[in-house]
Amino acid sequence: QHQGYEVKTVGDSFMVAFPSSRLALQWAVAVQLGLLTVEWPPELHNLADASRGELGGKLLWNGLRVRVGIHVGNPIMDADPITRRMDYFGRVVNTTARLCHLAQ
């Protein structure tokens, strides 16, 4: 639906490439909205990082949360020598990683 390509995982992070910034943003919004509708176990909400958050009666977050950083640019692309899958490098990737780290 959003035409994302999972480039790789690093720890608990995913790098996903999209053919356009519009599709990347649509995917990010879909992920966040999807997490709002999950029926998480009640015990999960007792954890500070998995609580429910409301403002003015509107649900803002529910259960597990994810940070998403989006950046636009032309990365350096090359096939990974082991997996043979396309990998991305360079300034665009580094900037995006920093954005993800800063997201709260």
Secondary structure by P-SEA (a helix, b strand, c coil): ccccccccccccbbbbbcccaaaaaaaaaaaaaaaaaccccccccccccbbbbbcccccccccbbbbbbbbbccccccccccccccccccaaaaaaaaaaaacc
